[in-house]
Amino acid sequence: MGFMDKVRNILPERFRKKKDPSEGLKENRIKEKDNIKTSFSVYCNANHDTKDGKLCPKCTALLTTIMLKISRCKYGITKPLCDHCDEKCFGDANNKTFMEIMDGSRTGMLLRHPVMTVRHKITGMGVEYAKQKQSDAAEQKEEGRMKAKAAKARKRKARRNPK
């Protein structure tokens, strides 16, 4: 621990340099690409008689297409995991094949790359949790609008019909 680290620890929080929240998000895309590449190699080695992480031409073409689409994702750095995304940007046939490969490599990934698999699963759970929170907030907002609208209607009715 250097001198500057000691000084930073002494300073109150408001004087410390703030971390950019997008730094962690930028790494997510890189991690997801790495996870997809590894999953493809595990699947292709098991099902298409290839060895040493090499891919058959069909898998190579699909992987190239998927990596290009991930790089061009409309969500940018806040991109969710592809298997949890509402927008299917690979096309119907490619998306179906992609999901088959990801599902087919699940057991092999757990055996060969357990840490990567667990991290991916935890990230997926985080995406599902965030979606649930977002939908709950939208429902509460809509509920609040409906209550406000009903209260406004009651006030108008009360003004029109004073007793």
C-alpha contacts under 8 A as a table, 3 or more apart, distances in Angstrom:
res1	aa1	res2	aa2	distance
1	M	5	D	6.10
1	M	6	K	7.07
2	G	5	D	5.34
2	G	6	K	6.56
3	F	6	K	5.22
3	F	7	V	6.37
4	M	7	V	4.98
4	M	8	R	6.12
5	D	8	R	5.07
5	D	9	N	6.24
6	K	9	N	5.16
6	K	10	I	6.39
7	V	10	I	5.17
7	V	11	L	6.37
8	R	11	L	5.23
8	R	16	R	6.64
9	N	12	P	7.72
11	L	15	F	6.39
11	L	16	R	6.83
12	P	15	F	5.79
12	P	16	R	6.95
13	E	16	R	5.33
20	D	23	E	5.74
21	P	24	G	6.43
21	P	25	L	7.38
22	S	25	L	5.00
22	S	26	K	6.24
22	S	77	I	7.45
23	E	26	K	5.40
23	E	27	E	6.91
24	G	27	E	5.39
24	G	28	N	6.76
25	L	28	N	5.15
25	L	29	R	7.30
25	L	77	I	5.86
25	L	78	T	6.28
26	K	29	R	6.00
26	K	30	I	7.21
26	K	77	I	5.54
26	K	78	T	7.98
27	E	30	I	5.20
27	E	31	K	6.12
28	N	31	K	5.05
28	N	32	E	6.00
28	N	77	I	7.97
29	R	32	E	5.08
29	R	33	K	6.17
29	R	77	I	7.12
29	R	79	K	7.33
30	I	33	K	5.20
30	I	34	D	6.23
31	K	34	D	5.09
31	K	35	N	6.09
32	E	35	N	4.96
32	E	36	I	6.12
32	E	81	L	7.17
32	E	120	H	7.90
33	K	36	I	5.12
33	K	37	K	6.18
33	K	67	M	6.95
34	D	37	K	5.17
34	D	38	T	6.18
35	N	38	T	5.18
35	N	39	S	6.07
35	N	116	M	7.06
35	N	120	H	7.86
36	I	39	S	5.01
36	I	40	F	6.10
36	I	102	M	7.68
37	K	40	F	5.17
37	K	41	S	6.31
37	K	63	L	7.31
38	T	41	S	5.15
38	T	42	V	6.22
38	T	53	G	7.84
38	T	109	M	7.93
39	S	42	V	5.13
39	S	43	Y	6.10
39	S	101	I	7.49
39	S	102	M	6.34
39	S	105	S	5.68
39	S	106	R	7.66
39	S	109	M	6.49
40	F	43	Y	5.14
40	F	44	C	5.90
40	F	55	L	7.57
40	F	59	C	7.19
40	F	63	L	7.55
40	F	101	I	6.65
40	F	102	M	7.39
40	F	105	S	7.34
41	S	44	C	5.16
41	S	45	N	5.89
41	S	53	G	4.81
41	S	54	K	6.26
41	S	55	L	6.04
42	V	45	N	5.34
42	V	46	A	6.26
42	V	53	G	6.87
42	V	105	S	6.03
42	V	108	G	6.30
42	V	109	M	6.83
43	Y	46	A	5.22
43	Y	47	N	6.01
43	Y	48	H	7.91
43	Y	101	I	6.28
43	Y	102	M	7.91
43	Y	104	G	6.40
43	Y	105	S	4.89
43	Y	108	G	7.56
44	C	47	N	5.19
44	C	48	H	5.05
44	C	49	D	7.06
44	C	50	T	6.39
44	C	54	K	7.81
44	C	55	L	5.89
44	C	56	C	6.86
44	C	59	C	7.07
45	N	48	H	5.86
45	N	49	D	5.54
45	N	50	T	4.60
45	N	51	K	5.50
45	N	52	D	7.55
45	N	53	G	6.60
45	N	54	K	7.31
45	N	55	L	7.24
46	A	49	D	6.38
46	A	50	T	7.52
48	H	56	C	6.87
50	T	53	G	7.46
50	T	54	K	6.13
50	T	55	L	6.37
50	T	56	C	6.72
51	K	54	K	5.79
55	L	58	K	7.98
55	L	59	C	5.90
55	L	60	T	5.74
56	C	59	C	5.42
56	C	60	T	6.08
57	P	60	T	4.98
57	P	61	A	6.12
58	K	61	A	5.28
58	K	62	L	6.35
59	C	62	L	5.09
59	C	63	L	5.94
60	T	63	L	5.09
60	T	64	T	6.08
61	A	64	T	5.20
61	A	65	T	6.30
62	L	65	T	5.13
62	L	66	I	6.16
62	L	94	N	7.03
62	L	98	F	7.84
63	L	66	I	5.06
63	L	67	M	6.08
64	T	67	M	5.24
64	T	68	L	6.22
65	T	68	L	5.23
65	T	69	K	6.24
65	T	90	F	7.63
66	I	69	K	5.07
66	I	70	I	6.07
66	I	90	F	6.52
67	M	70	I	5.09
67	M	71	S	6.20
68	L	71	S	5.17
68	L	72	R	6.40
69	K	72	R	5.05
69	K	73	C	6.03
69	K	89	C	6.94
69	K	90	F	6.70
70	I	73	C	5.03
72	R	76	G	7.66
73	C	76	G	5.77
73	C	79	K	7.13
73	C	89	C	7.98
74	K	79	K	7.84
75	Y	78	T	5.68
75	Y	79	K	4.78
75	Y	80	P	7.83
76	G	79	K	5.59
80	P	84	H	6.61
80	P	85	C	5.89
80	P	127	V	6.75
81	L	84	H	5.34
81	L	85	C	6.11
81	L	124	G	6.80
81	L	127	V	7.61
82	C	85	C	5.08
82	C	88	K	7.96
83	D	99	M	7.34
84	H	124	G	7.09
84	H	127	V	7.28
84	H	128	E	7.57
85	C	88	K	6.96
88	K	91	G	6.61
88	K	92	D	7.67
88	K	95	N	6.91
89	C	95	N	7.73
90	F	93	A	7.95
90	F	94	N	5.55
90	F	95	N	5.26
91	G	94	N	5.43
91	G	95	N	5.70
92	D	95	N	5.19
92	D	96	K	6.13
93	A	96	K	5.23
93	A	97	T	6.28
94	N	97	T	5.13
94	N	98	F	5.92
95	N	98	F	4.94
95	N	99	M	6.14
96	K	99	M	5.26
96	K	100	E	6.25
97	T	100	E	5.02
97	T	101	I	6.18
98	F	101	I	5.17
98	F	102	M	6.17
99	M	102	M	5.05
99	M	103	D	5.98
100	E	103	D	5.14
100	E	104	G	5.82
101	I	104	G	4.96
101	I	105	S	6.02
102	M	105	S	5.34
102	M	106	R	6.36
103	D	106	R	5.36
104	G	107	T	7.31
105	S	108	G	5.26
105	S	109	M	5.87
106	R	109	M	5.19
106	R	110	L	6.25
107	T	110	L	5.12
107	T	111	L	6.36
108	G	111	L	5.18
108	G	112	R	5.97
108	G	113	H	7.93
109	M	112	R	5.17
109	M	113	H	5.11
109	M	114	P	6.53
109	M	116	M	7.98
109	M	117	T	6.32
110	L	113	H	5.57
110	L	114	P	4.55
110	L	117	T	5.80
110	L	118	V	7.96
111	L	114	P	5.96
113	H	116	M	5.53
113	H	117	T	6.28
114	P	117	T	5.06
114	P	118	V	6.13
115	V	118	V	5.21
115	V	119	R	6.15
116	M	119	R	5.19
116	M	120	H	6.13
117	T	120	H	5.12
117	T	121	K	6.17
118	V	121	K	5.03
118	V	122	I	6.13
119	R	122	I	5.11
119	R	123	T	6.10
120	H	123	T	5.09
120	H	124	G	6.12
121	K	124	G	5.00
121	K	125	M	6.21
122	I	125	M	5.02
122	I	126	G	6.24
123	T	126	G	4.98
123	T	127	V	6.32
124	G	127	V	5.04
124	G	128	E	6.29
125	M	128	E	5.07
125	M	129	Y	6.10
126	G	129	Y	5.00
126	G	130	A	6.10
127	V	130	A	5.11
127	V	131	K	6.18
128	E	131	K	5.13
128	E	132	Q	6.19
129	Y	132	Q	5.09
129	Y	133	K	6.19
130	A	133	K	5.09
130	A	134	Q	6.07
131	K	134	Q	5.02
131	K	135	S	6.17
132	Q	135	S	5.19
132	Q	136	D	6.10
133	K	136	D	5.05
133	K	137	A	6.12
134	Q	137	A	5.16
134	Q	138	A	6.24
135	S	138	A	5.02
135	S	139	E	6.15
136	D	139	E	5.09
136	D	140	Q	6.19
137	A	140	Q	5.10
137	A	141	K	6.10
138	A	141	K	5.06
138	A	142	E	6.17
139	E	142	E	5.12
139	E	143	E	6.03
140	Q	143	E	4.94
140	Q	144	G	6.08
141	K	144	G	5.08
141	K	145	R	6.28
142	E	145	R	5.02
142	E	146	M	6.23
143	E	146	M	5.12
143	E	147	K	6.26
144	G	147	K	5.13
144	G	148	A	6.12
145	R	148	A	5.11
145	R	149	K	6.06
146	M	149	K	5.03
146	M	150	A	6.14
147	K	150	A	5.06
147	K	151	A	6.10
148	A	151	A	5.07
148	A	152	K	6.09
149	K	152	K	5.10
149	K	153	A	6.20
150	A	153	A	5.06
150	A	154	R	6.23
151	A	154	R	5.06
151	A	155	K	6.27
152	K	155	K	5.12
152	K	156	R	6.31
153	A	156	R	5.14
153	A	157	K	6.14
154	R	157	K	5.03
154	R	158	A	6.03
155	K	158	A	5.01
155	K	159	R	6.20
156	R	159	R	5.14
156	R	160	R	6.26
157	K	160	R	5.15
157	K	161	N	6.11
158	A	161	N	5.26
158	A	162	P	5.81
159	R	162	P	5.87
